[in-house]
């Protein structure tokens, strides 16, 4: 996939489903953004009981390598990324969030915050008017929009999660930036515990018994290796039939028929221009009635926000996926 197509897919993902780093908590200077090596954690978190208060002034580098400096714990936070907004609320920072993106809808309190435009191109004037002492942005922002935000000379931190470990790291980094390290560690521990429970539930499935699965997050698009959505399918004990591709891809309908997945996942709330829901689109495609998942009515809808936002609720998305594949094993 060339760079232009890749960019278009990222924008499509962020707009059609309102989708949305790695870091260190070792001292007051940390670098975030390098994806962890296979099998290695993105960070080495300390025990929650031993988490220390953030020391300011704090200097940290974001996923782009850009360094920011915080003189004190931020009191006015603007988040232009839905996933990071959910993390901030989960850390108990709702009273410090002054503005969010137009797509922020969770938790309920997020709907009451001032809006600053889309996740791919926030409104620069609205961000400036919020008088923020920390601006958070995410994976869906366009490069030119990011440049405009940086021109405001506000402390801005960009996240680019690609894996579950990156999500854990993002939580810990946000905890460090905002002096909520204890809460961040507790949240990560809670997420890991639930993920481990799900992994244990499906661990008895033998390799030859694992079911082939397919996911369509937007009409005509699926996901391959290198994205956390594919990792979710794998953690749930499924075999992603698009794992031979990388990133977000336009689907090959004939190949999917040949691969014959046992379970098909689709994001709920997604419609085409004619108003058809994604499951209706899937069922109406020529030849897809031969696919095992369609024949056996094994089409499972997933809340698009829990699956596509790399935040705390990714655990809910994983649980839905695991239940959809192995309903007798996962409760």
Secondary structure, DSSP 4 states (H G I P E B T S, - for coil): --HHHHHHHHHHHHHHH--------SSSEEE--PPPPTTS-S--PPPGGG--PPPSSEEEE-TTS-EEEESS--SSEEE--HHHHHHHHHTT-GGGEEEE-TT---SGGGGGSEE-B-SSSB-HHHHHHTT-SEEEE-TT--HHHHHHHHTTT--EEE----SHHHHHHHHHHHHHHTT-HHHHHHHHHHHHHHHHHHHHHHTTS-GGGPPEEEEESBTTEEE-BTSHHHHHHHHTT-EETTTTSBSEEE--HHHHHHHT-SEEEEEET-B-TT--BHHHHHHHSTTGGGSHHHHTT-EEEEEHHHHHS-STTHHHHHHHHHHHH-TTT--
